[in-house]
Amino acid sequence: MKTISTALLDGLAIGDYVILHVGYALAKVDEDEARRTLEMLRESGVQA
């Protein structure tokens, strides 16, 4: 589990998917986009 700041986004709920950068949630994404992003990162060798 990681602790992140959600101060930059409104209306988040537990279970939402977000794009993170240096500990900050920058954007909320839907589940399909989250899955595609994770797959792309894994294919490029990033441990996600």
mmCIF entry with sequence, helices, sheets and N, C-alpha, C, O atoms, coordinates in Angstrom:
data_MODEL
# 
_entry.id   MODEL 
# 
_entity.id                         1 
_entity.type                       polymer 
_entity.pdbx_number_of_molecules   1 
# 
_entity_poly.entity_id                      1 
_entity_poly.type                           'polypeptide(L)' 
_entity_poly.nstd_linkage                   no 
_entity_poly.nstd_monomer                   no 
_entity_poly.pdbx_seq_one_letter_code       MKTISTALLDGLAIGDYVILHVGYALAKVDEDEARRTLEMLRESGVQA 
_entity_poly.pdbx_seq_one_letter_code_can   MKTISTALLDGLAIGDYVILHVGYALAKVDEDEARRTLEMLRESGVQA 
_entity_poly.pdbx_strand_id                 A 
# 
loop_
_entity_poly_seq.entity_id 
_entity_poly_seq.num 
_entity_poly_seq.mon_id 
_entity_poly_seq.hetero 
1 1  MET n 
1 2  LYS n 
1 3  THR n 
1 4  ILE n 
1 5  SER n 
1 6  THR n 
1 7  ALA n 
1 8  LEU n 
1 9  LEU n 
1 10 ASP n 
1 11 GLY n 
1 12 LEU n 
1 13 ALA n 
1 14 ILE n 
1 15 GLY n 
1 16 ASP n 
1 17 TYR n 
1 18 VAL n 
1 19 ILE n 
1 20 LEU n 
1 21 HIS n 
1 22 VAL n 
1 23 GLY n 
1 24 TYR n 
1 25 ALA n 
1 26 LEU n 
1 27 ALA n 
1 28 LYS n 
1 29 VAL n 
1 30 ASP n 
1 31 GLU n 
1 32 ASP n 
1 33 GLU n 
1 34 ALA n 
1 35 ARG n 
1 36 ARG n 
1 37 THR n 
1 38 LEU n 
1 39 GLU n 
1 40 MET n 
1 41 LEU n 
1 42 ARG n 
1 43 GLU n 
1 44 SER n 
1 45 GLY n 
1 46 VAL n 
1 47 GLN n 
1 48 ALA n 
# 
_struct_asym.id          A 
_struct_asym.entity_id   1 
# 
_struct_conf.conf_type_id            HELX_P 
_struct_conf.id                      HELX_P1 
_struct_conf.pdbx_PDB_helix_id       AA1 
_struct_conf.beg_label_comp_id       GLU 
_struct_conf.beg_label_asym_id       A 
_struct_conf.beg_label_seq_id        31 
_struct_conf.pdbx_beg_PDB_ins_code   ? 
_struct_conf.end_label_comp_id       GLU 
_struct_conf.end_label_asym_id       A 
_struct_conf.end_label_seq_id        43 
_struct_conf.pdbx_end_PDB_ins_code   ? 
_struct_conf.beg_auth_comp_id        GLU 
_struct_conf.beg_auth_asym_id        A 
_struct_conf.beg_auth_seq_id         31 
_struct_conf.end_auth_comp_id        GLU 
_struct_conf.end_auth_asym_id        A 
_struct_conf.end_auth_seq_id         43 
_struct_conf.pdbx_PDB_helix_class    1 
_struct_conf.details                 ? 
_struct_conf.pdbx_PDB_helix_length   13 
# 
_struct_conf_type.id          HELX_P 
_struct_conf_type.criteria    ? 
_struct_conf_type.reference   ? 
# 
_struct_sheet.id               AA1 
_struct_sheet.type             ? 
_struct_sheet.number_strands   2 
_struct_sheet.details          ? 
# 
_struct_sheet_order.sheet_id     AA1 
_struct_sheet_order.range_id_1   1 
_struct_sheet_order.range_id_2   2 
_struct_sheet_order.offset       ? 
_struct_sheet_order.sense        anti-parallel 
# 
loop_
_struct_sheet_range.sheet_id 
_struct_sheet_range.id 
_struct_sheet_range.beg_label_comp_id 
_struct_sheet_range.beg_label_asym_id 
_struct_sheet_range.beg_label_seq_id 
_struct_sheet_range.pdbx_beg_PDB_ins_code 
_struct_sheet_range.end_label_comp_id 
_struct_sheet_range.end_label_asym_id 
_struct_sheet_range.end_label_seq_id 
_struct_sheet_range.pdbx_end_PDB_ins_code 
_struct_sheet_range.beg_auth_comp_id 
_struct_sheet_range.beg_auth_asym_id 
_struct_sheet_range.beg_auth_seq_id 
_struct_sheet_range.end_auth_comp_id 
_struct_sheet_range.end_auth_asym_id 
_struct_sheet_range.end_auth_seq_id 
AA1 1 TYR A 17 ? HIS A 21 ? TYR A 17 HIS A 21 
AA1 2 TYR A 24 ? VAL A 29 ? TYR A 24 VAL A 29 
# 
loop_
_atom_site.group_PDB 
_atom_site.id 
_atom_site.type_symbol 
_atom_site.label_atom_id 
_atom_site.label_alt_id 
_atom_site.label_comp_id 
_atom_site.label_asym_id 
_atom_site.label_entity_id 
_atom_site.label_seq_id 
_atom_site.pdbx_PDB_ins_code 
_atom_site.Cartn_x 
_atom_site.Cartn_y 
_atom_site.Cartn_z 
_atom_site.occupancy 
_atom_site.B_iso_or_equiv 
_atom_site.pdbx_formal_charge 
_atom_site.auth_seq_id 
_atom_site.auth_comp_id 
_atom_site.auth_asym_id 
_atom_site.auth_atom_id 
_atom_site.pdbx_PDB_model_num 
ATOM 1   N N  . MET A 1 1  ? 0.840   -1.158 0.000   1.00 0.00 ? 1  MET A N  1 
ATOM 2   C CA . MET A 1 1  ? 0.000   0.000  0.000   1.00 0.00 ? 1  MET A CA 1 
ATOM 3   C C  . MET A 1 1  ? 0.894   1.233  0.000   1.00 0.00 ? 1  MET A C  1 
ATOM 4   O O  . MET A 1 1  ? 1.933   1.261  0.660   1.00 0.00 ? 1  MET A O  1 
ATOM 5   N N  . LYS A 1 2  ? 0.476   2.254  -0.751  1.00 0.00 ? 2  LYS A N  1 
ATOM 6   C CA . LYS A 1 2  ? 1.195   3.518  -0.800  1.00 0.00 ? 2  LYS A CA 1 
ATOM 7   C C  . LYS A 1 2  ? 0.287   4.633  -0.311  1.00 0.00 ? 2  LYS A C  1 
ATOM 8   O O  . LYS A 1 2  ? -0.926  4.604  -0.520  1.00 0.00 ? 2  LYS A O  1 
ATOM 9   N N  . THR A 1 3  ? 0.887   5.607  0.337   1.00 0.00 ? 3  THR A N  1 
ATOM 10  C CA . THR A 1 3  ? 0.154   6.794  0.730   1.00 0.00 ? 3  THR A CA 1 
ATOM 11  C C  . THR A 1 3  ? 0.397   7.853  -0.334  1.00 0.00 ? 3  THR A C  1 
ATOM 12  O O  . THR A 1 3  ? 1.544   8.140  -0.674  1.00 0.00 ? 3  THR A O  1 
ATOM 13  N N  . ILE A 1 4  ? -0.672  8.431  -0.859  1.00 0.00 ? 4  ILE A N  1 
ATOM 14  C CA . ILE A 1 4  ? -0.561  9.456  -1.900  1.00 0.00 ? 4  ILE A CA 1 
ATOM 15  C C  . ILE A 1 4  ? -1.413  10.656 -1.529  1.00 0.00 ? 4  ILE A C  1 
ATOM 16  O O  . ILE A 1 4  ? -2.301  10.570 -0.681  1.00 0.00 ? 4  ILE A O  1 
ATOM 17  N N  . SER A 1 5  ? -1.130  11.768 -2.175  1.00 0.00 ? 5  SER A N  1 
ATOM 18  C CA . SER A 1 5  ? -1.940  12.966 -1.984  1.00 0.00 ? 5  SER A CA 1 
ATOM 19  C C  . SER A 1 5  ? -3.003  13.025 -3.077  1.00 0.00 ? 5  SER A C  1 
ATOM 20  O O  . SER A 1 5  ? -2.700  12.873 -4.261  1.00 0.00 ? 5  SER A O  1 
ATOM 21  N N  . THR A 1 6  ? -4.235  13.244 -2.674  1.00 0.00 ? 6  THR A N  1 
ATOM 22  C CA . THR A 1 6  ? -5.328  13.431 -3.635  1.00 0.00 ? 6  THR A CA 1 
ATOM 23  C C  . THR A 1 6  ? -5.796  14.891 -3.637  1.00 0.00 ? 6  THR A C  1 
ATOM 24  O O  . THR A 1 6  ? -6.882  15.197 -4.130  1.00 0.00 ? 6  THR A O  1 
ATOM 25  N N  . ALA A 1 7  ? -4.981  15.783 -3.088  1.00 0.00 ? 7  ALA A N  1 
ATOM 26  C CA . ALA A 1 7  ? -5.360  17.191 -2.945  1.00 0.00 ? 7  ALA A CA 1 
ATOM 27  C C  . ALA A 1 7  ? -5.628  17.877 -4.275  1.00 0.00 ? 7  ALA A C  1 
ATOM 28  O O  . ALA A 1 7  ? -6.346  18.876 -4.317  1.00 0.00 ? 7  ALA A O  1 
ATOM 29  N N  . LEU A 1 8  ? -5.063  17.360 -5.363  1.00 0.00 ? 8  LEU A N  1 
ATOM 30  C CA . LEU A 1 8  ? -5.220  18.011 -6.664  1.00 0.00 ? 8  LEU A CA 1 
ATOM 31  C C  . LEU A 1 8  ? -6.504  17.606 -7.381  1.00 0.00 ? 8  LEU A C  1 
ATOM 32  O O  . LEU A 1 8  ? -6.848  18.196 -8.405  1.00 0.00 ? 8  LEU A O  1 
ATOM 33  N N  . LEU A 1 9  ? -7.219  16.605 -6.857  1.00 0.00 ? 9  LEU A N  1 
ATOM 34  C CA . LEU A 1 9  ? -8.428  16.098 -7.517  1.00 0.00 ? 9  LEU A CA 1 
ATOM 35  C C  . LEU A 1 9  ? -9.610  16.122 -6.561  1.00 0.00 ? 9  LEU A C  1 
ATOM 36  O O  . LEU A 1 9  ? -9.465  15.857 -5.368  1.00 0.00 ? 9  LEU A O  1 
ATOM 37  N N  . ASP A 1 10 ? -10.764 16.440 -7.091  1.00 0.00 ? 10 ASP A N  1 
ATOM 38  C CA . ASP A 1 10 ? -12.004 16.398 -6.315  1.00 0.00 ? 10 ASP A CA 1 
ATOM 39  C C  . ASP A 1 10 ? -12.803 15.152 -6.678  1.00 0.00 ? 10 ASP A C  1 
ATOM 40  O O  . ASP A 1 10 ? -12.682 14.627 -7.784  1.00 0.00 ? 10 ASP A O  1 
ATOM 41  N N  . GLY A 1 11 ? -13.608 14.692 -5.751  1.00 0.00 ? 11 GLY A N  1 
ATOM 42  C CA . GLY A 1 11 ? -14.565 13.635 -6.034  1.00 0.00 ? 11 GLY A CA 1 
ATOM 43  C C  . GLY A 1 11 ? -13.992 12.243 -6.172  1.00 0.00 ? 11 GLY A C  1 
ATOM 44  O O  . GLY A 1 11 ? -14.601 11.406 -6.838  1.00 0.00 ? 11 GLY A O  1 
ATOM 45  N N  . LEU A 1 12 ? -12.856 11.959 -5.578  1.00 0.00 ? 12 LEU A N  1 
ATOM 46  C CA . LEU A 1 12 ? -12.305 10.608 -5.639  1.00 0.00 ? 12 LEU A CA 1 
ATOM 47  C C  . LEU A 1 12 ? -12.908 9.746  -4.539  1.00 0.00 ? 12 LEU A C  1 
ATOM 48  O O  . LEU A 1 12 ? -13.269 10.232 -3.467  1.00 0.00 ? 12 LEU A O  1 
ATOM 49  N N  . ALA A 1 13 ? -13.006 8.455  -4.834  1.00 0.00 ? 13 ALA A N  1 
ATOM 50  C CA . ALA A 1 13 ? -13.507 7.494  -3.860  1.00 0.00 ? 13 ALA A CA 1 
ATOM 51  C C  . ALA A 1 13 ? -12.551 6.309  -3.818  1.00 0.00 ? 13 ALA A C  1 
ATOM 52  O O  . ALA A 1 13 ? -11.802 6.066  -4.765  1.00 0.00 ? 13 ALA A O  1 
ATOM 53  N N  . ILE A 1 14 ? -12.586 5.589  -2.727  1.00 0.00 ? 14 ILE A N  1 
ATOM 54  C CA . ILE A 1 14 ? -11.781 4.371  -2.620  1.00 0.00 ? 14 ILE A CA 1 
ATOM 55  C C  . ILE A 1 14 ? -12.157 3.455  -3.780  1.00 0.00 ? 14 ILE A C  1 
ATOM 56  O O  . ILE A 1 14 ? -13.337 3.219  -4.039  1.00 0.00 ? 14 ILE A O  1 
ATOM 57  N N  . GLY A 1 15 ? -11.143 2.943  -4.475  1.00 0.00 ? 15 GLY A N  1 
ATOM 58  C CA . GLY A 1 15 ? -11.353 2.069  -5.618  1.00 0.00 ? 15 GLY A CA 1 
ATOM 59  C C  . GLY A 1 15 ? -11.229 2.773  -6.954  1.00 0.00 ? 15 GLY A C  1 
ATOM 60  O O  . GLY A 1 15 ? -11.162 2.112  -7.991  1.00 0.00 ? 15 GLY A O  1 
ATOM 61  N N  . ASP A 1 16 ? -11.197 4.111  -6.959  1.00 0.00 ? 16 ASP A N  1 
ATOM 62  C CA . ASP A 1 16 ? -10.990 4.842  -8.211  1.00 0.00 ? 16 ASP A CA 1 
ATOM 63  C C  . ASP A 1 16 ? -9.563  4.610  -8.698  1.00 0.00 ? 16 ASP A C  1 
ATOM 64  O O  . ASP A 1 16 ? -8.656  4.348  -7.907  1.00 0.00 ? 16 ASP A O  1 
ATOM 65  N N  . TYR A 1 17 ? -9.381  4.709  -10.002 1.00 0.00 ? 17 TYR A N  1 
ATOM 66  C CA . TYR A 1 17 ? -8.064  4.588  -10.620 1.00 0.00 ? 17 TYR A CA 1 
ATOM 67  C C  . TYR A 1 17 ? -7.555  5.980  -10.919 1.00 0.00 ? 17 TYR A C  1 
ATOM 68  O O  . TYR A 1 17 ? -8.291  6.826  -11.427 1.00 0.00 ? 17 TYR A O  1 
ATOM 69  N N  . VAL A 1 18 ? -6.278  6.219  -10.600 1.00 0.00 ? 18 VAL A N  1 
ATOM 70  C CA . VAL A 1 18 ? -5.684  7.528  -10.844 1.00 0.00 ? 18 VAL A CA 1 
ATOM 71  C C  . VAL A 1 18 ? -4.304  7.371  -11.463 1.00 0.00 ? 18 VAL A C  1 
ATOM 72  O O  . VAL A 1 18 ? -3.650  6.338  -11.314 1.00 0.00 ? 18 VAL A O  1 
ATOM 73  N N  . ILE A 1 19 ? -3.876  8.412  -12.157 1.00 0.00 ? 19 ILE A N  1 
ATOM 74  C CA . ILE A 1 19 ? -2.512  8.509  -12.647 1.00 0.00 ? 19 ILE A CA 1 
ATOM 75  C C  . ILE A 1 19 ? -1.707  9.232  -11.569 1.00 0.00 ? 19 ILE A C  1 
ATOM 76  O O  . ILE A 1 19 ? -2.091  10.307 -11.110 1.00 0.00 ? 19 ILE A O  1 
ATOM 77  N N  . LEU A 1 20 ? -0.583  8.626  -11.170 1.00 0.00 ? 20 LEU A N  1 
ATOM 78  C CA . LEU A 1 20 ? 0.253   9.187  -10.104 1.00 0.00 ? 20 LEU A CA 1 
ATOM 79  C C  . LEU A 1 20 ? 1.561   9.715  -10.662 1.00 0.00 ? 20 LEU A C  1 
ATOM 80  O O  . LEU A 1 20 ? 2.092   9.203  -11.648 1.00 0.00 ? 20 LEU A O  1 
ATOM 81  N N  . HIS A 1 21 ? 2.062   10.742 -10.013 1.00 0.00 ? 21 HIS A N  1 
ATOM 82  C CA . HIS A 1 21 ? 3.415   11.227 -10.285 1.00 0.00 ? 21 HIS A CA 1 
ATOM 83  C C  . HIS A 1 21 ? 3.963   11.778 -8.983  1.00 0.00 ? 21 HIS A C  1 
ATOM 84  O O  . HIS A 1 21 ? 3.342   12.635 -8.354  1.00 0.00 ? 21 HIS A O  1 
ATOM 85  N N  . VAL A 1 22 ? 5.110   11.294 -8.583  1.00 0.00 ? 22 VAL A N  1 
ATOM 86  C CA . VAL A 1 22 ? 5.810   11.659 -7.354  1.00 0.00 ? 22 VAL A CA 1 
ATOM 87  C C  . VAL A 1 22 ? 4.878   11.799 -6.151  1.00 0.00 ? 22 VAL A C  1 
ATOM 88  O O  . VAL A 1 22 ? 4.982   12.752 -5.379  1.00 0.00 ? 22 VAL A O  1 
ATOM 89  N N  . GLY A 1 23 ? 3.968   10.836 -6.003  1.00 0.00 ? 23 GLY A N  1 
ATOM 90  C CA . GLY A 1 23 ? 3.109   10.786 -4.832  1.00 0.00 ? 23 GLY A CA 1 
ATOM 91  C C  . GLY A 1 23 ? 1.823   11.585 -4.912  1.00 0.00 ? 23 GLY A C  1 
ATOM 92  O O  . GLY A 1 23 ? 1.079   11.655 -3.934  1.00 0.00 ? 23 GLY A O  1 
ATOM 93  N N  . TYR A 1 24 ? 1.547   12.191 -6.060  1.00 0.00 ? 24 TYR A N  1 
ATOM 94  C CA . TYR A 1 24 ? 0.323   12.974 -6.232  1.00 0.00 ? 24 TYR A CA 1 
ATOM 95  C C  . TYR A 1 24 ? -0.568  12.346 -7.293  1.00 0.00 ? 24 TYR A C  1 
ATOM 96  O O  . TYR A 1 24 ? -0.094  11.962 -8.363  1.00 0.00 ? 24 TYR A O  1 
ATOM 97  N N  . ALA A 1 25 ? -1.851  12.243 -6.997  1.00 0.00 ? 25 ALA A N  1 
ATOM 98  C CA . ALA A 1 25 ? -2.827  11.804 -7.988  1.00 0.00 ? 25 ALA A CA 1 
ATOM 99  C C  . ALA A 1 25 ? -3.079  12.982 -8.922  1.00 0.00 ? 25 ALA A C  1 
ATOM 100 O O  . ALA A 1 25 ? -3.504  14.051 -8.483  1.00 0.00 ? 25 ALA A O  1 
ATOM 101 N N  . LEU A 1 26 ? -2.813  12.781 -10.219 1.00 0.00 ? 26 LEU A N  1 
ATOM 102 C CA . LEU A 1 26 ? -2.935  13.869 -11.185 1.00 0.00 ? 26 LEU A CA 1 
ATOM 103 C C  . LEU A 1 26 ? -4.212  13.814 -12.005 1.00 0.00 ? 26 LEU A C  1 
ATOM 104 O O  . LEU A 1 26 ? -4.736  14.848 -12.417 1.00 0.00 ? 26 LEU A O  1 
ATOM 105 N N  . ALA A 1 27 ? -4.719  12.593 -12.245 1.00 0.00 ? 27 ALA A N  1 
ATOM 106 C CA . ALA A 1 27 ? -5.908  12.444 -13.086 1.00 0.00 ? 27 ALA A CA 1 
ATOM 107 C C  . ALA A 1 27 ? -6.632  11.163 -12.729 1.00 0.00 ? 27 ALA A C  1 
ATOM 108 O O  . ALA A 1 27 ? -6.004  10.151 -12.419 1.00 0.00 ? 27 ALA A O  1 
ATOM 109 N N  . LYS A 1 28 ? -7.933  11.208 -12.772 1.00 0.00 ? 28 LYS A N  1 
ATOM 110 C CA . LYS A 1 28 ? -8.750  10.015 -12.571 1.00 0.00 ? 28 LYS A CA 1 
ATOM 111 C C  . LYS A 1 28 ? -8.986  9.383  -13.941 1.00 0.00 ? 28 LYS A C  1 
ATOM 112 O O  . LYS A 1 28 ? -9.274  10.081 -14.913 1.00 0.00 ? 28 LYS A O  1 
ATOM 113 N N  . VAL A 1 29 ? -8.862  8.059  -14.012 1.00 0.00 ? 29 VAL A N  1 
ATOM 114 C CA . VAL A 1 29 ? -9.089  7.335  -15.264 1.00 0.00 ? 29 VAL A CA 1 
ATOM 115 C C  . VAL A 1 29 ? -10.058 6.193  -15.010 1.00 0.00 ? 29 VAL A C  1 
ATOM 116 O O  . VAL A 1 29 ? -10.202 5.728  -13.879 1.00 0.00 ? 29 VAL A O  1 
ATOM 117 N N  . ASP A 1 30 ? -10.721 5.745  -16.071 1.00 0.00 ? 30 ASP A N  1 
ATOM 118 C CA . ASP A 1 30 ? -11.639 4.617  -15.897 1.00 0.00 ? 30 ASP A CA 1 
ATOM 119 C C  . ASP A 1 30 ? -10.850 3.306  -15.878 1.00 0.00 ? 30 ASP A C  1 
ATOM 120 O O  . ASP A 1 30 ? -9.656  3.280  -16.178 1.00 0.00 ? 30 ASP A O  1 
ATOM 121 N N  . GLU A 1 31 ? -11.526 2.239  -15.529 1.00 0.00 ? 31 GLU A N  1 
ATOM 122 C CA . GLU A 1 31 ? -10.858 0.945  -15.357 1.00 0.00 ? 31 GLU A CA 1 
ATOM 123 C C  . GLU A 1 31 ? -10.197 0.460  -16.642 1.00 0.00 ? 31 GLU A C  1 
ATOM 124 O O  . GLU A 1 31 ? -9.091  -0.079 -16.596 1.00 0.00 ? 31 GLU A O  1 
ATOM 125 N N  . ASP A 1 32 ? -10.847 0.642  -17.780 1.00 0.00 ? 32 ASP A N  1 
ATOM 126 C CA . ASP A 1 32 ? -10.248 0.200  -19.049 1.00 0.00 ? 32 ASP A CA 1 
ATOM 127 C C  . ASP A 1 32 ? -8.949  0.942  -19.347 1.00 0.00 ? 32 ASP A C  1 
ATOM 128 O O  . ASP A 1 32 ? -7.965  0.334  -19.768 1.00 0.00 ? 32 ASP A O  1 
ATOM 129 N N  . GLU A 1 33 ? -8.947  2.246  -19.130 1.00 0.00 ? 33 GLU A N  1 
ATOM 130 C CA . GLU A 1 33 ? -7.736  3.033  -19.353 1.00 0.00 ? 33 GLU A CA 1 
ATOM 131 C C  . GLU A 1 33 ? -6.641  2.607  -18.384 1.00 0.00 ? 33 GLU A C  1 
ATOM 132 O O  . GLU A 1 33 ? -5.475  2.529  -18.771 1.00 0.00 ? 33 GLU A O  1 
ATOM 133 N N  . ALA A 1 34 ? -6.992  2.333  -17.146 1.00 0.00 ? 34 ALA A N  1 
ATOM 134 C CA . ALA A 1 34 ? -6.008  1.874  -16.160 1.00 0.00 ? 34 ALA A CA 1 
ATOM 135 C C  . ALA A 1 34 ? -5.391  0.550  -16.591 1.00 0.00 ? 34 ALA A C  1 
ATOM 136 O O  . ALA A 1 34 ? -4.178  0.369  -16.492 1.00 0.00 ? 34 ALA A O  1 
ATOM 137 N N  . ARG A 1 35 ? -6.211  -0.367 -17.065 1.00 0.00 ? 35 ARG A N  1 
ATOM 138 C CA . ARG A 1 35 ? -5.689  -1.672 -17.523 1.00 0.00 ? 35 ARG A CA 1 
ATOM 139 C C  . ARG A 1 35 ? -4.750  -1.506 -18.713 1.00 0.00 ? 35 ARG A C  1 
ATOM 140 O O  . ARG A 1 35 ? -3.689  -2.129 -18.765 1.00 0.00 ? 35 ARG A O  1 
ATOM 141 N N  . ARG A 1 36 ? -5.142  -0.663 -19.671 1.00 0.00 ? 36 ARG A N  1 
ATOM 142 C CA . ARG A 1 36 ? -4.290  -0.436 -20.856 1.00 0.00 ? 36 ARG A CA 1 
ATOM 143 C C  . ARG A 1 36 ? -2.961  0.201  -20.449 1.00 0.00 ? 36 ARG A C  1 
ATOM 144 O O  . ARG A 1 36 ? -1.907  -0.178 -20.960 1.00 0.00 ? 36 ARG A O  1 
ATOM 145 N N  . THR A 1 37 ? -3.012  1.145  -19.550 1.00 0.00 ? 37 THR A N  1 
ATOM 146 C CA . THR A 1 37 ? -1.790  1.815  -19.095 1.00 0.00 ? 37 THR A CA 1 
ATOM 147 C C  . THR A 1 37 ? -0.868  0.834  -18.380 1.00 0.00 ? 37 THR A C  1 
ATOM 148 O O  . THR A 1 37 ? 0.336   0.818  -18.636 1.00 0.00 ? 37 THR A O  1 
ATOM 149 N N  . LEU A 1 38 ? -1.422  0.017  -17.488 1.00 0.00 ? 38 LEU A N  1 
ATOM 150 C CA . LEU A 1 38 ? -0.597  -0.977 -16.790 1.00 0.00 ? 38 LEU A CA 1 
ATOM 151 C C  . LEU A 1 38 ? 0.033   -1.968 -17.755 1.00 0.00 ? 38 LEU A C  1 
ATOM 152 O O  . LEU A 1 38 ? 1.202   -2.323 -17.606 1.00 0.00 ? 38 LEU A O  1 
ATOM 153 N N  . GLU A 1 39 ? -0.728  -2.412 -18.737 1.00 0.00 ? 39 GLU A N  1 
ATOM 154 C CA . GLU A 1 39 ? -0.190  -3.357 -19.727 1.00 0.00 ? 39 GLU A CA 1 
ATOM 155 C C  . GLU A 1 39 ? 0.955   -2.718 -20.525 1.00 0.00 ? 39 GLU A C  1 
ATOM 156 O O  . GLU A 1 39 ? 1.983   -3.355 -20.756 1.00 0.00 ? 39 GLU A O  1 
ATOM 157 N N  . MET A 1 40 ? 0.776   -1.476 -20.940 1.00 0.00 ? 40 MET A N  1 
ATOM 158 C CA . MET A 1 40 ? 1.812   -0.771 -21.679 1.00 0.00 ? 40 MET A CA 1 
ATOM 159 C C  . MET A 1 40 ? 3.078   -0.625 -20.838 1.00 0.00 ? 40 MET A C  1 
ATOM 160 O O  . MET A 1 40 ? 4.184   -0.814 -21.343 1.00 0.00 ? 40 MET A O  1 
ATOM 161 N N  . LEU A 1 41 ? 2.921   -0.292 -19.571 1.00 0.00 ? 41 LEU A N  1 
ATOM 162 C CA . LEU A 1 41 ? 4.082   -0.164 -18.698 1.00 0.00 ? 41 LEU A CA 1 
ATOM 163 C C  . LEU A 1 41 ? 4.797   -1.498 -18.517 1.00 0.00 ? 41 LEU A C  1 
ATOM 164 O O  . LEU A 1 41 ? 6.027   -1.556 -18.548 1.00 0.00 ? 41 LEU A O  1 
ATOM 165 N N  . ARG A 1 42 ? 4.034   -2.563 -18.331 1.00 0.00 ? 42 ARG A N  1 
ATOM 166 C CA . ARG A 1 42 ? 4.650   -3.890 -18.180 1.00 0.00 ? 42 ARG A CA 1 
ATOM 167 C C  . ARG A 1 42 ? 5.404   -4.299 -19.437 1.00 0.00 ? 42 ARG A C  1 
ATOM 168 O O  . ARG A 1 42 ? 6.498   -4.857 -19.356 1.00 0.00 ? 42 ARG A O  1 
ATOM 169 N N  . GLU A 1 43 ? 4.817   -4.019 -20.606 1.00 0.00 ? 43 GLU A N  1 
ATOM 170 C CA . GLU A 1 43 ? 5.488   -4.356 -21.878 1.00 0.00 ? 43 GLU A CA 1 
ATOM 171 C C  . GLU A 1 43 ? 6.776   -3.586 -22.056 1.00 0.00 ? 43 GLU A C  1 
ATOM 172 O O  . GLU A 1 43 ? 7.703   -4.082 -22.696 1.00 0.00 ? 43 GLU A O  1 
ATOM 173 N N  . SER A 1 44 ? 6.859   -2.389 -21.509 1.00 0.00 ? 44 SER A N  1 
ATOM 174 C CA . SER A 1 44 ? 8.064   -1.581 -21.656 1.00 0.00 ? 44 SER A CA 1 
ATOM 175 C C  . SER A 1 44 ? 9.092   -1.885 -20.561 1.00 0.00 ? 44 SER A C  1 
ATOM 176 O O  . SER A 1 44 ? 10.163  -1.279 -20.527 1.00 0.00 ? 44 SER A O  1 
ATOM 177 N N  . GLY A 1 45 ? 8.769   -2.812 -19.678 1.00 0.00 ? 45 GLY A N  1 
ATOM 178 C CA . GLY A 1 45 ? 9.724   -3.244 -18.664 1.00 0.00 ? 45 GLY A CA 1 
ATOM 179 C C  . GLY A 1 45 ? 9.606   -2.530 -17.338 1.00 0.00 ? 45 GLY A C  1 
ATOM 180 O O  . GLY A 1 45 ? 10.409  -2.775 -16.437 1.00 0.00 ? 45 GLY A O  1 
ATOM 181 N N  . VAL A 1 46 ? 8.628   -1.653 -17.189 1.00 0.00 ? 46 VAL A N  1 
ATOM 182 C CA . VAL A 1 46 ? 8.425   -0.946 -15.931 1.00 0.00 ? 46 VAL A CA 1 
ATOM 183 C C  . VAL A 1 46 ? 7.664   -1.867 -14.987 1.00 0.00 ? 46 VAL A C  1 
ATOM 184 O O  . VAL A 1 46 ? 6.667   -2.480 -15.370 1.00 0.00 ? 46 VAL A O  1 
ATOM 185 N N  . GLN A 1 47 ? 8.142   -1.958 -13.755 1.00 0.00 ? 47 GLN A N  1 
ATOM 186 C CA . GLN A 1 47 ? 7.435   -2.769 -12.776 1.00 0.00 ? 47 GLN A CA 1 
ATOM 187 C C  . GLN A 1 47 ? 6.278   -1.953 -12.224 1.00 0.00 ? 47 GLN A C  1 
ATOM 188 O O  . GLN A 1 47 ? 6.482   -0.991 -11.484 1.00 0.00 ? 47 GLN A O  1 
ATOM 189 N N  . ALA A 1 48 ? 5.054   -2.346 -12.592 1.00 0.00 ? 48 ALA A N  1 
ATOM 190 C CA . ALA A 1 48 ? 3.861   -1.593 -12.170 1.00 0.00 ? 48 ALA A CA 1 
ATOM 191 C C  . ALA A 1 48 ? 2.947   -2.454 -11.340 1.00 0.00 ? 48 ALA A C  1 
ATOM 192 O O  . ALA A 1 48 ? 1.896   -1.991 -10.897 1.00 0.00 ? 48 ALA A O  1 
# 
